[in-house]
Amino acid sequence: MTSPRLRPALDSIPAYKAGKPPATSAQRSYKLSSNENPYPPLPGVVDTVTSAAQSLNRYPDMAAGALHSALADKLGVDVGMLATGAGSVAVLYHLLQAACSDGDEVVYAWRSFEAYPIAVRVTGARDVQVGLTPDARHDLSAMRDAVTAATKVVIVCTPNNPTGPVAHRDELLDLLDGVPPDVIVVIDEAYREFVADPDAIDGLEAAAGRDNVVVLRTFSKAYGLAGLRVGYAVAPPPIADAIRKCALPFGVSHVAQAAAIASLEAEPA
């Protein structure tokens, strides 16, 4: 009996392990494993969501034009540098689909975000995992040394999920200077709003003037919109365009776009 022919690369892909739900509704529990914001969105954002829900019969703006404009104004970047998706992890998936194929390599620290091995291997690429330092930080020198002619992408998660430390200014800039210009470096800043380390560097500052650096951010954590799934990349225009080409059509709902815009508008100028 023959079986459907699926891609061999799928055999090596681990299942993503989400945080466990409460064992019983009668038991008070505190779910920490998914790093969810314990506070709901701002009341004004909830009101915006309620209003936006009246248009659920319509497809969202696939280009996310209003959200891109709001982000461009907030971040001081060109609209052509933006790409959005159903969470920053979706944007990472689209980027890896655009950049990687069978035989390519992607370098990242381990342990780090559990989705990285899945996102890499589903493209057919090979993940190169570089161990953390004894104090649970990225070994950025070792990551730079792990880059080969087959490397297409390097991922830096800062602050690192799940260990917490950030990449410091000098070491991150050294990595960016040492990576070949045809290798994409992804700075995953899902938790950037929680950074207090004075030696940290903002990803957009690190990426400025570089044609191979992508910054990922999300509305899931600090903004409390994990259930709506909206994240984005700030990237050089050719890379942002490639991400958008690989994106799922209508992947960010109208409600999610409206909530993200309202969250940005609620921030101090």
ChimeraX commands (.cxc) that place a marker at each C-alpha (Angstrom):
marker #1 position 0.00,0.00,0.00 radius 0.5
marker #1 position 1.47,3.33,-1.04 radius 0.5
marker #1 position 1.43,6.41,1.16 radius 0.5
marker #1 position 1.20,10.06,0.18 radius 0.5
marker #1 position 4.63,11.44,-0.65 radius 0.5
marker #1 position 5.47,14.18,1.82 radius 0.5
marker #1 position 8.71,16.13,1.98 radius 0.5
marker #1 position 11.52,14.24,3.74 radius 0.5
marker #1 position 12.51,17.46,5.54 radius 0.5
marker #1 position 9.38,17.13,7.67 radius 0.5
marker #1 position 10.78,14.04,9.40 radius 0.5
marker #1 position 13.28,16.16,11.34 radius 0.5
marker #1 position 10.86,18.88,12.41 radius 0.5
marker #1 position 9.94,18.87,16.12 radius 0.5
marker #1 position 6.41,19.72,17.17 radius 0.5
marker #1 position 6.02,23.16,18.70 radius 0.5
marker #1 position 5.26,22.85,22.41 radius 0.5
marker #1 position 2.92,25.56,23.59 radius 0.5
marker #1 position 2.29,26.29,27.26 radius 0.5
marker #1 position -0.04,23.85,28.97 radius 0.5
marker #1 position -3.60,24.98,29.72 radius 0.5
marker #1 position -4.95,24.79,33.28 radius 0.5
marker #1 position -5.60,21.24,34.43 radius 0.5
marker #1 position -9.09,22.18,35.58 radius 0.5
marker #1 position -11.26,25.28,35.40 radius 0.5
marker #1 position -11.78,25.06,39.16 radius 0.5
marker #1 position -8.07,25.37,39.85 radius 0.5
marker #1 position -6.38,28.77,39.96 radius 0.5
marker #1 position -3.23,28.63,37.89 radius 0.5
marker #1 position -0.55,30.96,36.56 radius 0.5
marker #1 position 0.65,30.11,33.07 radius 0.5
marker #1 position 4.20,31.39,32.66 radius 0.5
marker #1 position 5.55,29.28,29.82 radius 0.5
marker #1 position 4.07,31.34,26.98 radius 0.5
marker #1 position 5.28,34.70,28.32 radius 0.5
marker #1 position 1.83,36.23,28.01 radius 0.5
marker #1 position 1.11,39.71,29.29 radius 0.5
marker #1 position -1.11,39.22,32.37 radius 0.5
marker #1 position -2.83,42.55,31.73 radius 0.5
marker #1 position -5.49,43.07,29.05 radius 0.5
marker #1 position -5.10,45.63,26.27 radius 0.5
marker #1 position -5.87,49.26,27.04 radius 0.5
marker #1 position -9.62,50.04,27.28 radius 0.5
marker #1 position -9.42,52.22,24.18 radius 0.5
marker #1 position -7.86,49.35,22.25 radius 0.5
marker #1 position -10.65,47.02,23.39 radius 0.5
marker #1 position -13.20,49.58,22.20 radius 0.5
marker #1 position -11.44,49.70,18.82 radius 0.5
marker #1 position -11.57,45.90,18.59 radius 0.5
marker #1 position -15.29,45.94,19.36 radius 0.5
marker #1 position -15.91,48.49,16.63 radius 0.5
marker #1 position -13.70,46.70,14.12 radius 0.5
marker #1 position -15.56,43.45,14.73 radius 0.5
marker #1 position -18.56,44.93,12.94 radius 0.5
marker #1 position -16.65,44.43,9.68 radius 0.5
marker #1 position -15.78,40.76,10.13 radius 0.5
marker #1 position -17.70,39.98,6.94 radius 0.5
marker #1 position -15.02,41.82,4.94 radius 0.5
marker #1 position -11.50,40.75,4.11 radius 0.5
marker #1 position -8.79,42.86,5.72 radius 0.5
marker #1 position -6.50,45.19,3.82 radius 0.5
marker #1 position -3.94,42.69,2.57 radius 0.5
marker #1 position -1.30,45.40,2.31 radius 0.5
marker #1 position -2.00,46.59,5.87 radius 0.5
marker #1 position -1.58,50.10,4.52 radius 0.5
marker #1 position -2.87,52.02,7.54 radius 0.5
marker #1 position -0.84,49.90,9.95 radius 0.5
marker #1 position 2.30,50.28,7.85 radius 0.5
marker #1 position 1.80,54.04,7.77 radius 0.5
marker #1 position 1.33,54.17,11.54 radius 0.5
marker #1 position 4.45,52.07,12.09 radius 0.5
marker #1 position 6.47,54.15,9.65 radius 0.5
marker #1 position 5.49,57.33,11.50 radius 0.5
marker #1 position 6.21,55.79,14.90 radius 0.5
marker #1 position 9.57,54.29,13.98 radius 0.5
marker #1 position 10.78,56.93,11.55 radius 0.5
marker #1 position 11.27,54.47,8.69 radius 0.5
marker #1 position 10.06,54.28,5.10 radius 0.5
marker #1 position 6.84,52.35,4.49 radius 0.5
marker #1 position 8.68,50.19,1.97 radius 0.5
marker #1 position 10.80,48.79,4.80 radius 0.5
marker #1 position 7.83,47.16,6.56 radius 0.5
marker #1 position 6.24,43.73,6.35 radius 0.5
marker #1 position 3.58,42.38,8.69 radius 0.5
marker #1 position 2.31,38.93,9.59 radius 0.5
marker #1 position 0.35,36.89,12.12 radius 0.5
marker #1 position 2.90,37.51,14.85 radius 0.5
marker #1 position 6.61,38.08,14.36 radius 0.5
marker #1 position 7.10,34.32,14.12 radius 0.5
marker #1 position 5.00,34.31,10.94 radius 0.5
marker #1 position 7.15,37.09,9.52 radius 0.5
marker #1 position 10.22,34.99,10.33 radius 0.5
marker #1 position 8.67,32.02,8.51 radius 0.5
marker #1 position 8.07,34.18,5.45 radius 0.5
marker #1 position 11.62,35.52,5.56 radius 0.5
marker #1 position 13.15,32.06,5.78 radius 0.5
marker #1 position 10.94,30.88,2.92 radius 0.5
marker #1 position 12.24,33.77,0.86 radius 0.5
marker #1 position 15.90,33.20,1.74 radius 0.5
marker #1 position 16.43,29.47,2.28 radius 0.5
marker #1 position 16.19,26.21,0.42 radius 0.5
marker #1 position 17.63,22.69,0.63 radius 0.5
marker #1 position 21.24,22.63,1.74 radius 0.5
marker #1 position 21.34,26.16,3.14 radius 0.5
marker #1 position 22.22,26.88,6.77 radius 0.5
marker #1 position 20.71,29.11,9.44 radius 0.5
marker #1 position 22.74,29.97,12.54 radius 0.5
marker #1 position 21.12,30.75,15.89 radius 0.5
marker #1 position 21.81,30.36,19.60 radius 0.5
marker #1 position 20.43,27.44,21.58 radius 0.5
marker #1 position 18.47,27.35,23.69 radius 0.5
marker #1 position 16.34,30.06,22.26 radius 0.5
marker #1 position 12.85,30.44,20.83 radius 0.5
marker #1 position 11.31,27.00,20.32 radius 0.5
marker #1 position 9.94,27.92,16.88 radius 0.5
marker #1 position 13.37,28.49,15.32 radius 0.5
marker #1 position 14.16,24.82,14.53 radius 0.5
marker #1 position 10.71,24.36,13.02 radius 0.5
marker #1 position 10.85,27.52,10.93 radius 0.5
marker #1 position 14.29,26.63,9.59 radius 0.5
marker #1 position 13.76,22.95,8.84 radius 0.5
marker #1 position 10.42,23.41,7.08 radius 0.5
marker #1 position 12.34,25.24,4.34 radius 0.5
marker #1 position 14.71,22.31,3.89 radius 0.5
marker #1 position 17.60,24.28,5.37 radius 0.5
marker #1 position 19.84,22.99,8.16 radius 0.5
marker #1 position 19.93,24.72,11.51 radius 0.5
marker #1 position 23.32,25.38,13.10 radius 0.5
marker #1 position 22.78,25.73,16.83 radius 0.5
marker #1 position 25.46,27.58,18.81 radius 0.5
marker #1 position 25.47,27.00,22.56 radius 0.5
marker #1 position 24.88,29.80,25.03 radius 0.5
marker #1 position 27.61,31.09,27.32 radius 0.5
marker #1 position 27.67,29.87,30.95 radius 0.5
marker #1 position 25.62,32.92,31.96 radius 0.5
marker #1 position 22.92,32.03,29.39 radius 0.5
marker #1 position 23.85,34.72,26.88 radius 0.5
marker #1 position 24.39,34.54,23.12 radius 0.5
marker #1 position 27.98,33.68,22.21 radius 0.5
marker #1 position 28.02,36.09,19.30 radius 0.5
marker #1 position 31.69,35.48,18.49 radius 0.5
marker #1 position 31.01,31.76,18.15 radius 0.5
marker #1 position 27.94,32.48,16.06 radius 0.5
marker #1 position 30.02,34.63,13.72 radius 0.5
marker #1 position 32.59,31.84,13.46 radius 0.5
marker #1 position 29.81,29.36,12.62 radius 0.5
marker #1 position 28.95,31.24,9.43 radius 0.5
marker #1 position 30.01,29.36,6.29 radius 0.5
marker #1 position 29.52,29.70,2.56 radius 0.5
marker #1 position 26.22,27.83,3.04 radius 0.5
marker #1 position 24.84,30.26,5.63 radius 0.5
marker #1 position 21.86,32.29,4.49 radius 0.5
marker #1 position 20.54,33.67,7.79 radius 0.5
marker #1 position 21.77,34.36,11.32 radius 0.5
marker #1 position 19.13,34.88,14.04 radius 0.5
marker #1 position 19.85,36.87,17.21 radius 0.5
marker #1 position 17.07,36.78,19.81 radius 0.5
marker #1 position 17.53,39.75,22.13 radius 0.5
marker #1 position 16.39,39.60,24.85 radius 0.5
marker #1 position 16.80,35.87,24.47 radius 0.5
marker #1 position 13.73,33.71,24.96 radius 0.5
marker #1 position 13.76,31.87,27.37 radius 0.5
marker #1 position 16.94,32.88,29.22 radius 0.5
marker #1 position 16.47,36.68,29.22 radius 0.5
marker #1 position 19.86,38.36,28.60 radius 0.5
marker #1 position 20.26,40.91,25.82 radius 0.5
marker #1 position 22.98,41.22,23.21 radius 0.5
marker #1 position 25.23,44.12,24.15 radius 0.5
marker #1 position 26.00,46.98,21.80 radius 0.5
marker #1 position 29.66,46.26,21.05 radius 0.5
marker #1 position 29.26,42.52,20.58 radius 0.5
marker #1 position 26.21,42.85,18.35 radius 0.5
marker #1 position 27.88,45.47,16.17 radius 0.5
marker #1 position 30.97,43.23,15.94 radius 0.5
marker #1 position 28.74,40.40,14.73 radius 0.5
marker #1 position 27.07,42.60,12.13 radius 0.5
marker #1 position 30.45,43.85,10.92 radius 0.5
marker #1 position 31.83,40.31,10.70 radius 0.5
marker #1 position 28.98,38.61,8.84 radius 0.5
marker #1 position 29.28,38.64,5.04 radius 0.5
marker #1 position 26.96,41.19,3.41 radius 0.5
marker #1 position 25.09,38.46,1.52 radius 0.5
marker #1 position 24.02,36.79,4.79 radius 0.5
marker #1 position 20.83,38.12,6.40 radius 0.5
marker #1 position 20.99,38.86,10.12 radius 0.5
marker #1 position 17.66,38.81,11.95 radius 0.5
marker #1 position 17.43,40.71,15.23 radius 0.5
marker #1 position 14.38,39.26,16.99 radius 0.5
marker #1 position 13.18,41.90,19.46 radius 0.5
marker #1 position 9.89,40.41,20.66 radius 0.5
marker #1 position 10.68,41.53,24.21 radius 0.5
marker #1 position 12.42,44.83,23.50 radius 0.5
marker #1 position 9.99,46.88,25.60 radius 0.5
marker #1 position 11.17,45.05,28.73 radius 0.5
marker #1 position 14.88,45.82,28.27 radius 0.5
marker #1 position 16.55,47.69,31.12 radius 0.5
marker #1 position 20.19,46.77,30.45 radius 0.5
marker #1 position 22.10,50.00,29.68 radius 0.5
marker #1 position 24.52,48.08,27.44 radius 0.5
marker #1 position 21.73,46.99,25.09 radius 0.5
marker #1 position 21.37,48.51,21.64 radius 0.5
marker #1 position 18.11,49.18,19.84 radius 0.5
marker #1 position 17.79,46.91,16.82 radius 0.5
marker #1 position 16.86,49.73,14.48 radius 0.5
marker #1 position 19.98,51.62,15.50 radius 0.5
marker #1 position 22.11,48.53,14.90 radius 0.5
marker #1 position 20.48,47.96,11.51 radius 0.5
marker #1 position 20.82,51.54,10.26 radius 0.5
marker #1 position 22.77,51.75,7.01 radius 0.5
marker #1 position 23.04,47.97,6.61 radius 0.5
marker #1 position 21.47,46.16,3.66 radius 0.5
marker #1 position 21.34,42.73,5.29 radius 0.5
marker #1 position 19.79,43.31,8.74 radius 0.5
marker #1 position 16.13,42.66,9.59 radius 0.5
marker #1 position 14.49,43.65,12.87 radius 0.5
marker #1 position 11.47,41.66,14.08 radius 0.5
marker #1 position 8.98,43.05,16.59 radius 0.5
marker #1 position 5.54,42.07,17.85 radius 0.5
marker #1 position 2.38,43.41,19.44 radius 0.5
marker #1 position 1.91,40.15,21.37 radius 0.5
marker #1 position 3.92,40.92,24.49 radius 0.5
marker #1 position 4.10,44.50,25.77 radius 0.5
marker #1 position 0.91,45.53,23.95 radius 0.5
marker #1 position -1.07,42.53,25.20 radius 0.5
marker #1 position -2.35,41.48,21.76 radius 0.5
marker #1 position -1.10,37.88,21.72 radius 0.5
marker #1 position -4.55,36.55,20.83 radius 0.5
marker #1 position -4.83,38.76,17.75 radius 0.5
marker #1 position -1.48,37.76,16.19 radius 0.5
marker #1 position 0.25,40.74,14.64 radius 0.5
marker #1 position 3.98,41.31,14.27 radius 0.5
marker #1 position 6.23,43.04,11.80 radius 0.5
marker #1 position 9.66,43.31,10.25 radius 0.5
marker #1 position 11.69,46.42,9.55 radius 0.5
marker #1 position 14.01,45.47,6.72 radius 0.5
marker #1 position 15.85,46.86,3.71 radius 0.5
marker #1 position 13.22,47.32,0.96 radius 0.5
marker #1 position 14.33,44.34,-1.20 radius 0.5
marker #1 position 14.09,42.01,1.80 radius 0.5
marker #1 position 10.79,43.51,2.99 radius 0.5
marker #1 position 9.40,43.02,-0.51 radius 0.5
marker #1 position 10.53,39.37,-0.51 radius 0.5
marker #1 position 8.83,38.80,2.86 radius 0.5
marker #1 position 5.58,40.28,1.55 radius 0.5
marker #1 position 5.73,38.03,-1.52 radius 0.5
marker #1 position 5.87,34.95,0.72 radius 0.5
marker #1 position 3.19,36.12,3.15 radius 0.5
marker #1 position -0.14,34.37,3.50 radius 0.5
marker #1 position -2.81,36.47,1.76 radius 0.5
marker #1 position -4.97,38.39,4.25 radius 0.5
marker #1 position -2.81,36.97,7.04 radius 0.5
marker #1 position -3.35,39.84,9.50 radius 0.5
marker #1 position -7.01,40.35,10.31 radius 0.5
marker #1 position -8.79,43.67,10.14 radius 0.5
marker #1 position -9.35,43.51,13.90 radius 0.5
marker #1 position -5.65,42.86,14.56 radius 0.5
marker #1 position -4.61,45.75,12.33 radius 0.5
marker #1 position -7.04,48.12,14.04 radius 0.5
marker #1 position -5.90,47.04,17.51 radius 0.5
marker #1 position -2.25,47.50,16.60 radius 0.5
marker #1 position -2.89,51.00,15.26 radius 0.5
marker #1 position -4.86,51.93,18.38 radius 0.5
marker #1 position -2.02,50.62,20.55 radius 0.5
marker #1 position 0.49,52.78,18.71 radius 0.5
marker #1 position -1.75,55.83,18.95 radius 0.5
marker #1 position -2.08,55.33,22.72 radius 0.5
marker #1 position 1.66,55.65,23.25 radius 0.5
marker #1 position 3.15,59.00,24.29 radius 0.5
marker #1 position 4.44,61.04,21.35 radius 0.5
marker link #1:1,2 radius 0.2
marker link #1:2,3 radius 0.2
marker link #1:3,4 radius 0.2
marker link #1:4,5 radius 0.2
marker link #1:5,6 radius 0.2
marker link #1:6,7 radius 0.2
marker link #1:7,8 radius 0.2
marker link #1:8,9 radius 0.2
marker link #1:9,10 radius 0.2
marker link #1:10,11 radius 0.2
marker link #1:11,12 radius 0.2
marker link #1:12,13 radius 0.2
marker link #1:13,14 radius 0.2
marker link #1:14,15 radius 0.2
marker link #1:15,16 radius 0.2
marker link #1:16,17 radius 0.2
marker link #1:17,18 radius 0.2
marker link #1:18,19 radius 0.2
marker link #1:19,20 radius 0.2
marker link #1:20,21 radius 0.2
marker link #1:21,22 radius 0.2
marker link #1:22,23 radius 0.2
marker link #1:23,24 radius 0.2
marker link #1:24,25 radius 0.2
marker link #1:25,26 radius 0.2
marker link #1:26,27 radius 0.2
marker link #1:27,28 radius 0.2
marker link #1:28,29 radius 0.2
marker link #1:29,30 radius 0.2
marker link #1:30,31 radius 0.2
marker link #1:31,32 radius 0.2
marker link #1:32,33 radius 0.2
marker link #1:33,34 radius 0.2
marker link #1:34,35 radius 0.2
marker link #1:35,36 radius 0.2
marker link #1:36,37 radius 0.2
marker link #1:37,38 radius 0.2
marker link #1:38,39 radius 0.2
marker link #1:39,40 radius 0.2
marker link #1:40,41 radius 0.2
marker link #1:41,42 radius 0.2
marker link #1:42,43 radius 0.2
marker link #1:43,44 radius 0.2
marker link #1:44,45 radius 0.2
marker link #1:45,46 radius 0.2
marker link #1:46,47 radius 0.2
marker link #1:47,48 radius 0.2
marker link #1:48,49 radius 0.2
marker link #1:49,50 radius 0.2
marker link #1:50,51 radius 0.2
marker link #1:51,52 radius 0.2
marker link #1:52,53 radius 0.2
marker link #1:53,54 radius 0.2
marker link #1:54,55 radius 0.2
marker link #1:55,56 radius 0.2
marker link #1:56,57 radius 0.2
marker link #1:57,58 radius 0.2
marker link #1:58,59 radius 0.2
marker link #1:59,60 radius 0.2
marker link #1:60,61 radius 0.2
marker link #1:61,62 radius 0.2
marker link #1:62,63 radius 0.2
marker link #1:63,64 radius 0.2
marker link #1:64,65 radius 0.2
marker link #1:65,66 radius 0.2
marker link #1:66,67 radius 0.2
marker link #1:67,68 radius 0.2
marker link #1:68,69 radius 0.2
marker link #1:69,70 radius 0.2
marker link #1:70,71 radius 0.2
marker link #1:71,72 radius 0.2
marker link #1:72,73 radius 0.2
marker link #1:73,74 radius 0.2
marker link #1:74,75 radius 0.2
marker link #1:75,76 radius 0.2
marker link #1:76,77 radius 0.2
marker link #1:77,78 radius 0.2
marker link #1:78,79 radius 0.2
marker link #1:79,80 radius 0.2
marker link #1:80,81 radius 0.2
marker link #1:81,82 radius 0.2
marker link #1:82,83 radius 0.2
marker link #1:83,84 radius 0.2
marker link #1:84,85 radius 0.2
marker link #1:85,86 radius 0.2
marker link #1:86,87 radius 0.2
marker link #1:87,88 radius 0.2
marker link #1:88,89 radius 0.2
marker link #1:89,90 radius 0.2
marker link #1:90,91 radius 0.2
marker link #1:91,92 radius 0.2
marker link #1:92,93 radius 0.2
marker link #1:93,94 radius 0.2
marker link #1:94,95 radius 0.2
marker link #1:95,96 radius 0.2
marker link #1:96,97 radius 0.2
marker link #1:97,98 radius 0.2
marker link #1:98,99 radius 0.2
marker link #1:99,100 radius 0.2
marker link #1:100,101 radius 0.2
marker link #1:101,102 radius 0.2
marker link #1:102,103 radius 0.2
marker link #1:103,104 radius 0.2
marker link #1:104,105 radius 0.2
marker link #1:105,106 radius 0.2
marker link #1:106,107 radius 0.2
marker link #1:107,108 radius 0.2
marker link #1:108,109 radius 0.2
marker link #1:109,110 radius 0.2
marker link #1:110,111 radius 0.2
marker link #1:111,112 radius 0.2
marker link #1:112,113 radius 0.2
marker link #1:113,114 radius 0.2
marker link #1:114,115 radius 0.2
marker link #1:115,116 radius 0.2
marker link #1:116,117 radius 0.2
marker link #1:117,118 radius 0.2
marker link #1:118,119 radius 0.2
marker link #1:119,120 radius 0.2
marker link #1:120,121 radius 0.2
marker link #1:121,122 radius 0.2
marker link #1:122,123 radius 0.2
marker link #1:123,124 radius 0.2
marker link #1:124,125 radius 0.2
marker link #1:125,126 radius 0.2
marker link #1:126,127 radius 0.2
marker link #1:127,128 radius 0.2
marker link #1:128,129 radius 0.2
marker link #1:129,130 radius 0.2
marker link #1:130,131 radius 0.2
marker link #1:131,132 radius 0.2
marker link #1:132,133 radius 0.2
marker link #1:133,134 radius 0.2
marker link #1:134,135 radius 0.2
marker link #1:135,136 radius 0.2
marker link #1:136,137 radius 0.2
marker link #1:137,138 radius 0.2
marker link #1:138,139 radius 0.2
marker link #1:139,140 radius 0.2
marker link #1:140,141 radius 0.2
marker link #1:141,142 radius 0.2
marker link #1:142,143 radius 0.2
marker link #1:143,144 radius 0.2
marker link #1:144,145 radius 0.2
marker link #1:145,146 radius 0.2
marker link #1:146,147 radius 0.2
marker link #1:147,148 radius 0.2
marker link #1:148,149 radius 0.2
marker link #1:149,150 radius 0.2
marker link #1:150,151 radius 0.2
marker link #1:151,152 radius 0.2
marker link #1:152,153 radius 0.2
marker link #1:153,154 radius 0.2
marker link #1:154,155 radius 0.2
marker link #1:155,156 radius 0.2
marker link #1:156,157 radius 0.2
marker link #1:157,158 radius 0.2
marker link #1:158,159 radius 0.2
marker link #1:159,160 radius 0.2
marker link #1:160,161 radius 0.2
marker link #1:161,162 radius 0.2
marker link #1:162,163 radius 0.2
marker link #1:163,164 radius 0.2
marker link #1:164,165 radius 0.2
marker link #1:165,166 radius 0.2
marker link #1:166,167 radius 0.2
marker link #1:167,168 radius 0.2
marker link #1:168,169 radius 0.2
marker link #1:169,170 radius 0.2
marker link #1:170,171 radius 0.2
marker link #1:171,172 radius 0.2
marker link #1:172,173 radius 0.2
marker link #1:173,174 radius 0.2
marker link #1:174,175 radius 0.2
marker link #1:175,176 radius 0.2
marker link #1:176,177 radius 0.2
marker link #1:177,178 radius 0.2
marker link #1:178,179 radius 0.2
marker link #1:179,180 radius 0.2
marker link #1:180,181 radius 0.2
marker link #1:181,182 radius 0.2
marker link #1:182,183 radius 0.2
marker link #1:183,184 radius 0.2
marker link #1:184,185 radius 0.2
marker link #1:185,186 radius 0.2
marker link #1:186,187 radius 0.2
marker link #1:187,188 radius 0.2
marker link #1:188,189 radius 0.2
marker link #1:189,190 radius 0.2
marker link #1:190,191 radius 0.2
marker link #1:191,192 radius 0.2
marker link #1:192,193 radius 0.2
marker link #1:193,194 radius 0.2
marker link #1:194,195 radius 0.2
marker link #1:195,196 radius 0.2
marker link #1:196,197 radius 0.2
marker link #1:197,198 radius 0.2
marker link #1:198,199 radius 0.2
marker link #1:199,200 radius 0.2
marker link #1:200,201 radius 0.2
marker link #1:201,202 radius 0.2
marker link #1:202,203 radius 0.2
marker link #1:203,204 radius 0.2
marker link #1:204,205 radius 0.2
marker link #1:205,206 radius 0.2
marker link #1:206,207 radius 0.2
marker link #1:207,208 radius 0.2
marker link #1:208,209 radius 0.2
marker link #1:209,210 radius 0.2
marker link #1:210,211 radius 0.2
marker link #1:211,212 radius 0.2
marker link #1:212,213 radius 0.2
marker link #1:213,214 radius 0.2
marker link #1:214,215 radius 0.2
marker link #1:215,216 radius 0.2
marker link #1:216,217 radius 0.2
marker link #1:217,218 radius 0.2
marker link #1:218,219 radius 0.2
marker link #1:219,220 radius 0.2
marker link #1:220,221 radius 0.2
marker link #1:221,222 radius 0.2
marker link #1:222,223 radius 0.2
marker link #1:223,224 radius 0.2
marker link #1:224,225 radius 0.2
marker link #1:225,226 radius 0.2
marker link #1:226,227 radius 0.2
marker link #1:227,228 radius 0.2
marker link #1:228,229 radius 0.2
marker link #1:229,230 radius 0.2
marker link #1:230,231 radius 0.2
marker link #1:231,232 radius 0.2
marker link #1:232,233 radius 0.2
marker link #1:233,234 radius 0.2
marker link #1:234,235 radius 0.2
marker link #1:235,236 radius 0.2
marker link #1:236,237 radius 0.2
marker link #1:237,238 radius 0.2
marker link #1:238,239 radius 0.2
marker link #1:239,240 radius 0.2
marker link #1:240,241 radius 0.2
marker link #1:241,242 radius 0.2
marker link #1:242,243 radius 0.2
marker link #1:243,244 radius 0.2
marker link #1:244,245 radius 0.2
marker link #1:245,246 radius 0.2
marker link #1:246,247 radius 0.2
marker link #1:247,248 radius 0.2
marker link #1:248,249 radius 0.2
marker link #1:249,250 radius 0.2
marker link #1:250,251 radius 0.2
marker link #1:251,252 radius 0.2
marker link #1:252,253 radius 0.2
marker link #1:253,254 radius 0.2
marker link #1:254,255 radius 0.2
marker link #1:255,256 radius 0.2
marker link #1:256,257 radius 0.2
marker link #1:257,258 radius 0.2
marker link #1:258,259 radius 0.2
marker link #1:259,260 radius 0.2
marker link #1:260,261 radius 0.2
marker link #1:261,262 radius 0.2
marker link #1:262,263 radius 0.2
marker link #1:263,264 radius 0.2
marker link #1:264,265 radius 0.2
marker link #1:265,266 radius 0.2
marker link #1:266,267 radius 0.2
marker link #1:267,268 radius 0.2
marker link #1:268,269 radius 0.2
view
